[in-house]
Amino acid sequence: MSRSTERPAPHLPANAFDAPPGLPAPLPAGEHILWQGRPCGFGIAFRALHLTLVGVWFAGLALWAALPAALSGRTLEAASLALPTLAIGTGAVLLLALLGWLSARTTTYTITNRRVVMRVGIALPMTLNLPFALVEAAGCHLYGDGSADLPLRLRPGNRIAYLHLWPHARPWHVNRPEPMLRTVAQGGEVAKILARALAAHREVPEEVAGPIVLRPRVAPGPRLATAS
């Protein structure tokens, strides 16, 4: 009786091909995550959607409408004039707060030893891959609470549409949009991690790469497109 020479297939764990959270696919050999996080609480609502400014605007409109009646001593009339504007303003502030919170909760920023990955989007998630070969420079804007904005300036010739990035884009840089990790906690430490990763990458030959935007199709399966 001859003995079979076939070897049993090696056992693989069930999650061997699962992508880490916030990434579109498993990391290739030699790449590992250095840091992963998301925007702070309502940081997007206050700093991208300007929640405070909207609240002050509606409060000013209500005061403007009610002031003449209040100065004339018609308190009830002044209140009736101010309440509709205050109600609309409250609704607008709550809506912006909800959008900001949802945007923060559905965003994942990842820094690896080779790239920055931004998983963003509420209704239509999008993954933005930025290899370090494309990053010309990185900045850091610290806030008083310790959070920071970390914009990434891309090399000339590499452009991603501002609308693809917003609100994860450096404000007012429309002609040359800059992806930005917005209001990340412990921003100074994250900036150091990013700076060290970029410096280490500069010591090795740069690969030819382009910014990639991954969007889900209506049907199952990802669609890959080069950002313009």
C-alpha positions, 0 to 999 in steps of 0.5 A: 500500500503506497503512502500519500505524499500530500501534505495537509494545508496549513491552518490559517486563522479566520481573520488572516485576511481581514484588514485592520480597522480603518484600512482598506486591506491588510498591510503588506509585509514590512508595513506596520501601524505607528498610530491610529486615531480620530478627531476629538469629540466635537472638534470638527463641529467647532473648527470646521463647521464653525458651530460657535459662529453660527450660534452667535449669528442667530443670537445676534439676529434675535437680539436685532429683531427684539431690541426695538420692542424691548427698548419700548418696554414691550417685553412680551412682544420682544420675546415673541419676535426673538423666539422664532429666530432663537428656535431656528438657530437652536435647530441649526446648532444642534444639526451642526453638532450632530454632523460634526460628531458623526463625522468625527465618529466615522473618521479614522486616521492611520499613520504607518511607516510608509503612508498616511491613510484617512478613512472618512465619510458618513453616508459614503465612506472613502479611504484616502491613501497617501504614500510618504513619497507624495508628501513634500512637508507636514505641518502642525497647528496646536490648540490650547486643549492639546489637540492639533491639526496636521496638514500634509503638503503634497508634491507638485503634480499630485492633487486631490479635489478639495471637496473630496477632502473637506472637512479633512482639508487645510482651510482656505487652501483650495487651489492646492488642497492639503489633506489634514488630520483634524483636531487629533488628541495629543497632537504634539505626540502625533506630530512627532510620530509623523515627523519621525516616519517621514524622516525615516522614509527620506533615508530610503529611495522613494517609490513612484506613487499617486494619491488613491481614493477608494470609494465603495460601489453601489454593488459589492466590491471596492472601486479604485480611482486616481484622484484628480 
